[in-house]
């Protein structure tokens, strides 16, 4: 594992040649070709939504990829994959059983192509109940810290039953409510905080309820690209004190806390709150998740319980997250793609 993204810089002269070739603008990926003097090394077919393409295939990534001999080629999901390519790598983030079946069939016929990532592995993290089960089964006590998951409860239907189910499950207020299924939409990332039992019936199943853990308003976003780990701080929900809990009521919706605008790396935080998780702990956690999930591209959202130094909670896992928000992602991702070709 490589923590915080050791990157490979391109040669200065090569960079100038590429810059001269592309300085006016980088066109759509459909018209990209390898810059003169460079050998094409990796052909990456991609099947992404227009939103994902815009956030991921930024000019700086396309520029650096082209300089390194990496060609991004769009895939038409409405045409047979066998009629497209050939590809070294197939990068995708589309939903649907039909698309997943197409990928699985293609992978069986073309084992030489690396599919990022296998559909069966991705399905595991589309359900917030199953995504954290692998974390709950880990024992990382000997790696400079502990990693847990918040106590949680799945509600599949009948919102009127939620208060009773919460009481039976022994969950303590306040509770974080999230949609049970992650489908890539903004709605599947909605976040609510419920302060009292009565208001719980206002929530709309299917959903997951998690006990809220005070964490100083800081979340650690652990990006994983193959063997490389990069951690950034993000603003998160503020702590809730007992006095506030006794005076508050209702359900409050919060904006998605992990957006790029919420980057907290340049804030003068209390070191006890903002200290990054220990590298050995992160490396062991990611290694185990690699093995259990079978994913190469994902991120882990972690928090540290306020008042502790080594007690961490994993609250979410996302497949093929917003790497465009990650510092130096273009270097890390292109190095990763080159490594796949070499292996």
Secondary structure, DSSP 8 states (H G I E B T S, - for coil): -EET-------HHHHHHHHHHHSS----GGG----TT----EEEEEEE-HHHHHHHS-HHHHHHHHHTTEEEEE--TTS-GGGS---SEEEEE---HHHHHHHHHHHHH-TTSEEES-HHHHHHTTBHHHHTHHHHT---TTSSSEEE---EEEE-S-GGGHHHHHHHHT--SSEEEEESB--SSSGGG-EEEE-STGGGGGS-SSEEEEE----TTEEEEEEEETTEEEEEEEE------HHHHHH--SEEEE--TTSGGGB-TTS---HHHH----HHHHHHHHHHHHHHH--SEEEEEEEE-TT-SSEEEEEEEEES--GGGSTTHHHHHHHHHHHHHH-
